[in-house]
Amino acid sequence: MKRTTLLVLAFTLLAFFLRAYHLDFQSLWRDEVDAIRFARSPWPELIATFTGPGWNGPLYFFVLRYWLALAGSSEFSLRYFSLFFGVLTVPLSYILGRRWLGQRSPGDVPPTSPDLSPQHRPSAFVGVWTALLMAVSPYLVWYSQEGKMYALVLALGILSMYLYRRALDEGRWWWWAGHVLVTSLGLYTHILMALLIPTQALLFILGWPRYRAHWRGWLVDMLCLTLPYLPLATWQMPLLLSGFQTGHPFYPLGDMVSILFSAYAQGILSPLYPLSHVVMAFLCLAGILALVKVENDLSRAMGNQGPPPSTHQEQAQADNRRRLEELLVYLTVPVLAVYLVSLRMPVFTDRYLIWVAPAFYLLAARGLAAIRARSGLVFALVLALALTGNLVTWWTQVHTPIKSDFRAAARYFAAHRQGDELVIFQIPYVRYTFEYYFHDEYRWAEGLYTNYGMSEEEVDRLMQAMVAGYEEVWLVASEMEMWDQRGLVKRWLDTHGQVMDRADFTRVTLVHYKIR
């Protein structure tokens, strides 16, 4: 086996270990329980999600249905489905990095040209470093351990971009067909994957006239991609024009960029801030510089001492700049598009753009390759710092409760309930997560939605009716501000009841009242 193949295999095994360790440590949160509920919904309802307004990933739920039937709906089983695709992204990122930055495409400078210094020659190790950074990324590990569609979205995004580049470079019909198929699957796995189409179209325009010979195949490819998108467009476009309130806050563009960089650089919970930021920023900057300038060759051409650059060196400069422009398009266009959409209808959440992350790690991997070509010592130091930051963050993430801990809350309730008490959920939607862990019968009520301006008098009237006939009430509070920013429901219970017990868990609070 080649050394690169062995390294990629080793990094893939490392990725599996990092993702499988403590896979079920975090309690399921409401979105993960939703995945089980939607996947197990009756067939007519599940099929309707492919054209129904607001559905985020109907294809994921469709495929998950069969996985749950095979493996069960335990926390480990649900998340192992994501783990599989999360591990798959490592070899996929290797072939994408090798294709994009690690080897010359047709028409580029011959990779063995004697006029090119080692720093300027392509290296298969760019793909290897990309695979390594993807394998140890705490952010990608986190979403490989979540029972949602984001690991699948990431895998489809990488594969779509790889097939697209092969099609642009070679023009073979099977690359175009594979690209249409994979990208179409992505459209139905997450709605914002639709932004991949204009991003890739811009890559073709940016590469003109280089890809001119394949314009017919490209045009057919783009036309074919519009057909599977039409059922989604019939509800997405009217929803966008209506100014529908999504519940997501609006983020200025600078905040969006900061959030995404922080996620890609340090993950969900980093104890080494700002080390991870500094190291990853340094690698990305090194990658940009490696693609922008060709060592001392250009400086000689500008009048400094030494011979002028050869034709191969000038062409290498053009090739590198084209690759940098393409990477920046891949990295920035989807973010800008989400920002523009959010001006009308806020939709930004960092995980929705997880399929942009490979561009970030490609750039950082190119920086690693450039540093390695200059100094083995500096390369070893930077790589050690990057791995240390990622692994320490990973260790913190997998040992720190972060998600709403309904597993512990349900156990506590089961151990301390007295009998025929009423359970009030605030917010009401967390009842499904609570019932995933609590399987006995009980009486429940939905907490009041007061954020539209409900008065305290109206709260008093509705709460009196809600608790009528009950001597004891439990309040299960999680994400309460989404439903009751002023805390009127809890205030009413505190006023009209005596606190008999209280238990606080990660993002969940249980309070037991005796109503006066």
ABEGO torsion letter per residue (X at the ends): XBAAAAAAAAAAAAAAAAAABGAAABBBBAAAAAAAAAAABBAAAAAAAAABBGBABAAAAAAAAAAAAAAEABAAAAAAAAAAAAAAAAAAAAAAAAAAAABBBBGBBBAABAABBAAABBBAAAAAAAAAAAAABAAAAAAAABBBAAAAAAAAAAAAAAAAAAAAAAGBAAAAAAAAAAAAAAAAABAAAAAAAAAAAAAAAAAOAAAAAAAAAAAAAAAAAAAAAAAAAAAAAAAAAAGBBAGBBBBBAAAAAAAAAAAAAAEABBAAOAAAAAAAAAAAAAAAAAAABBEAAAAAAAGBBEBBBBAAAAAAAAAAAAAAAAAAAAAAAAAAAAAAAAAABBABBAAAAAAAAAAAAAAAAAAAAAAAAABAAAAAAAAAAAAAAAAAAAAAAAABBABBBAAAAAAAAAAABAEBBBBBBOBAAAAAAAAAABABBBBBBBBBBAAAGBBAAAAAAAAAAAABGBABBBBBBBGAAAABAAGAAAAAAAAABBBABBBBBBGBBBBBBBBX
